[in-house]
Amino acid sequence: MKDWKKILMFVGIFLLVYFLPFNELGMRRAIIEAFLMVQEYAREHVLFCLIPAFFIAGAIIVFISKEAVTKYLGARANKVLAYGVASVSGSILAVCSCTVLPMFAGIYKRGAGIGPATAFLYAGPAINILAIILTARVLGPPLGLARAVGAVIFSIIIGLLMSVFFKGKDGTDEELITPEHSAAKSRSLRQNALYFLVLIFILVFAAWARPEETVGLWNAIYGIHWYLTGVGLIILFVMLYAWFRKDELKEWVFSTWIFAKQILPLLFAGVLVAGFLLGRPNTDAGIIPSRFVEILVGGNTLFANFFASIAGALMYFATLTEVPILQGLLGSGMGKGPALALLLAGPALSLPNMLVIRSIMGTKRTLVFVTLVVLLSTIVGWFYGSLF
């Protein structure tokens, strides 16, 4: 960091400390809420979502060759295959906007083109089959179908536009360190595929969220998700013992640690700020009262849809939490168009998510990516609200 940036940061911190009205009750509640949100995030997402994701990202760096990533997801890869794989990834992963980041960083640093990589970045949290089904059941089939179709189309459009805007600039930023050498390929393609499938299996079931309903398939799986996770861990340990050398495992752990130490601080800082501004879901303890949001997203004006997209982009939604939150907002007068706009922008973006994306692919690309998500969500939300 250059000296002038440090000076501006110190001045900003000083002004905040000097002028913030800490004696006011609302300010104290917002500060406490910020730390409660960080605690909730640490308890519910770090161990069972982010850590498995970090290990998958480390495995991508160490055990998948750059040539393979470039072949299937690179700038010159077959676009139908590349965007097809990226756009449907969320139905398998079922991750939130923060959990997808290590995996996005992994494929991006291994040579994936900016288009397929950002399609994956959007699709990972947005095309969540569990959330789409829950949206249809709780908020109505039309909104659930619109969310599913919109998310798939968005991922492809955003990826294609990013590849057009940054054509010929797919070189990755090496600030996020990549090991100097990959582990020797001592396994067959089938063994490597099974290894990654087990890692994804562990991530999906370790992060399986409690459904709202007490009956049904998703609730039944939730009842046994720890047993399924345990089975996955046992299979993983057998694979590691039988198929991997010690030096490969050390490189894998080192690569995982590199991702964790560079991403986690930014995520926690972003969660802290988001908690201070907006509070935790279903609370009204942030510095910005939730009633203001409810007032601003009523009806189906372009402004209401734009505001819903911006609010969704800044808020942090854990997997599936956006549905009950929207249910409450719709009951308070939120328009159906703004509701869809928030559904399309919210799960894919958050303030913590943006901070990390910027550290991976730079300020300009991050701004373009966020702008595309917000504008497309606004337009589609307004169009949907006009029809329904």
N, C-alpha and C positions, 0 to 999 in steps of 0.2 A: 504494500500500500504506500502510495506517495505521501510526502509530508503534508501537502495541502489537504489531502483527504482525511488524514489523521486530525489535522487542526479543525476541519469542519465537523468531524465526528465529536471531538471533545467539546466544541462550542455548542453543538446541538444537545449533547447530554447535560451540559451546564445549564442551558436555558430551560430544558425540561425540569431539571431538579429545582431550579430557582423559581419558576413560575407556576408549576402544577399545584393546585389547591388541595394538598394532602389532608387538610382539616375537614373538608367536605365529605359527608357520608357516602355520596355517590362515587367519589373518586376512590375512597377506601374499598368499597365493595368491588369496583372494577379491578383494582390491583389484586385483591384476594381472589377474585374470579379468574384472573390471568394465571395465577399459580395453581389454582384448582384444576384449570384446564390442562396445564402442563402435567400435573400429577395424574389426571385421568388418562391423558395420552400415553404417559409412561406405563401405567398399569395395564391398559387395555390393548395397546398397539405395538409397543417396542418389542416385547418378548416374543409374541406370537405372530406378528405381522412383519415388522421390519427386519428382525434378525434372520428369519428364514429368507427374506428377500435379499439381504446383504450376502448371504451364502450363495444364493443363486447367481447374483451379479459377479461375485468372486469366481464362481465356477465358469461363467461365460468367458471371463477374461483369461482364465488359465487353461481350460479344457476345450474351448472351441477355437478353432483356427480363424485368424482374420480373413483368410481366403474364403472360408465357408460362409461367414457373415456377409462378406462383400458379394459373394455369388448370389445369395438369396435375398438380401436386404440392401445391397449397395445401390449407388446411384444408377448403375448400368444394369441392374438386375431386371428380370422380367416383371413389369409393373403389375400385371394381374396377380402373379404369385406373391410378390412382395407386399402389396397393399391388401391382398386377400388374407394373408397370414396375420398381418398387423391389425386389421380391422375387426377380426373375430377373436382376438386374444383374450378380451375381457370376459367372454363367456366361460373361459377355462380358469382364468386366474382369480376373478372375483376379488380384486384388491381395491384399496382406496387410493386417493390422489398422491399420498405420500409413500405408500408401500411400493407403488410402481416405479418410483424414482431410481432405486439402485439397479433394477433390471434395465430400465431405459438407459442409464449411464453405461451399463455393461455392453449392450449391443451398439450403442453410439460410439463408444471408444474402440470397439473392435472393427469399425469400418462401415456400419450401416449408414445408408444415405440419409440426409436430413429429412426427406419425405417419409419413407417407411418408418424411421425412428420416431418422428413426431406423430405419425398415425398410430403407432403402438402406444406412445405416451398418452394420447387422448383416449384411445380405445380401452386401455387396461382398466381404468376405473369406470368409464362411462358405459361400456357394453357389458354390464354385470347381469347375468341371467337371473340371479336371485332378486336383485333390486328391480328389474323390469317386471318380473312376475308379481312382486309385492306392489309395485306401482299400479299395475292393472287391477289387482284385487281390491286395493284400498282406495285408490283415486279414480278408478274407472278404466275399462278396457281402451277407450279412445286415447287417453293420456298415456297409458302403458305402451300401446302400439306406436304412438307418435314418438315416444322416447326411444324405443328400440330402433325404429327406422331412421330417426334423426341422428342418433349416435353413430350408427354404421356409416351413413352418408357423410356425416361431419368428419369422421376420422379419415376418410378417403379424400374429401375435398381439402381439408386442412393440410394433409400430407402432400398432396399434389401442388397446392399453392406454395407451401414452404419450399418444395423442390424447385419451383419456378423462380421464386424470389431470390433464392440463394443458389442458383444453378452455377456449378463450377466452383462452389465454395464449401464442399463437403468435408474438407480436412478438419479433423477433430482437434479440440483444444487439449493439449497435453498436460494442463494443470492438474487434471484428475489423473493421477499417476497410473500407468499401465506397467506391469512387470516387464522387465527387459527381455525375457524369453518365456515362451510357453512350455508347459510340461510336455515331455516326450509322449507321443501318441502310442501308449502301450496297451490300449484297449481297442476292441472292434467298434464299429459304428453302432451296432446294436447295443453293446454294453454302455456306451456313452449316452445313447437315447434313453435307455432304462434308468440310468443314473439321474438324468435331468427330469424324467417323469416322476421319479420318487421324490425329488426335491420339490417339485410343483405340488405333488400330492400332499406332502407335509405342510406346505404353505397354505393350501386351500383349506385343509381340515383343521389346522391349528388356529386359523383365523375365522373359522365358521361362526357367524354371528347368531345370537339368540333371536329367533323369529318372534313376531308379535303374537301369532296364534299358538295355542297350546297343542294343536293336533295338526297332522299333515306330514308330508314327506320331509320338509325342511326341518321341522321340529324333531322328527324321529332321528334324522342324521345328527342334529345338534346333541341329542341324548347320548350318542356313541362317538362323537367327533374326537374325543381324547383317546379312545381306544384305537380309532383309525390312525390318529397321529402317532400313537405308540407303535403300531404295526409298521408304519412307514419308517420310523426311526430305527427299528430293529433291522428292517431290510437294508436301510442305508448303511448301518454299521457293518453288516455282513459284506456289502459291496465294497466299502472302503477297505476292509481287511483283506478281501480276496483279490481285488482288482487294482488297487492303487499302491504306489510306492510312498515311502515316508517323505521324500523330498517333494513329491507332488502335493501331498497333503499340507506340508508346511507352506508351500507357495499359495495354495488355495486359502489357507487361514490368513496369510499375510495380505493377499489381495482383498479378502473380505474386510479385514481391519482398515485398510486404506479407504474403502468406500465408507465404512461406518464413521471414521473420525472426520471425514470431510463433509458428510451429509448430515449427521445427527445434530451438530451444533446449530446449523442453519434451520433445521426443522424445529428444534426446541425454541429458538428465538422467534420464529414465525408463529408457532402455536401460542407463545406468551403474548405477542402483540394481538393476535386474533382474539384471544380470550379477553384481553383488556378492552378491545373495541366493541366486540359483539357478544361476549360471554359464551358459556357452553350452550349446546342445543337444549331447547326447552327451558331456558332460564332467562331472566330479564335483568341480569346483574352487570352487563357490560356498560361502558360509558355511553354507548349509543342505544337508547331505549328501543325495544323491539316494536313498540307501537308506531314509531316513525316509519319503520320498514313496511308495516302493514298498511299504513296510510298511503305510502308512495307507490305501492304495487297494486292498487285497486284498479278495476277497469282494464282496458286493453289498448291504451295509448302507446305510441312508440317509446315515450319516456318511461312508462311503467315497465315495459319489457326490457328496456336498456338498464334501468335501475335494478331490476331483478337479476339480470345477467351479471352486473357489477357486484351486487351483494353476494350472489352465489359464487362468483370467482374469488372473493376475498374470504368467505367463510370456510371453515374446515368441517367437512362431513365425514364421519366414520362410515364404513360400509353399512348401508340400509337405513341410516339415521335420517336421511333427507326425506324419506316418505312420511313418517309421523310428523316431522316438522312442517312439511307442506300441507299435511292434512289440517293442522291447526291454523296455518295461514289462510288456507282456502275457506275455513270456517269463519275467519275474521274478515272476509271480504276480498281476498286476493283473486285477481282474474285468472282464468284458465291459461291465457296466453303467457303472462308473466310466470305462472307456475311451470309451464313447459320450458321457458327460457332458463329458469333457475335449475331445472332438472338437467338441462343440457350443458350448462356452464359449471354448476356447483360441484358435482362429483369429480369432474376432470381437473378442476383448478382449486387452489387455496393459496392463501398468503404464504404459508410455509413451503408449499409446493413450488411457487414462483421463485422464491429465494434460491432454492436448490437448482432449479432448471437454469437460472442465470449463471450459477457457478459451473454448470456443465457445458452449456452451449453459447454463453455470452449474452450481453444485454440486448443487442439488436434482435437476435433471433427469438429471444424470450418475449420481447415486446410484440413482435409480429405474431407469434404463436398465441399469446394471450388476447391480442386484438382480434384475431380471426375467430377465436372461440366466442368472445363476447359479441361481436357483430353478427355472426351467424346465428347465435342463440337469440339475439334480439329480433332479427328478421323472421326466423322460423316461429318464434313465440307469438309475434304480432300476427303473422299469417294464420296460425292455428287458432288464436283467439278470435280472429275475424270469421272463421268458419264455424266455430263452436261457441 
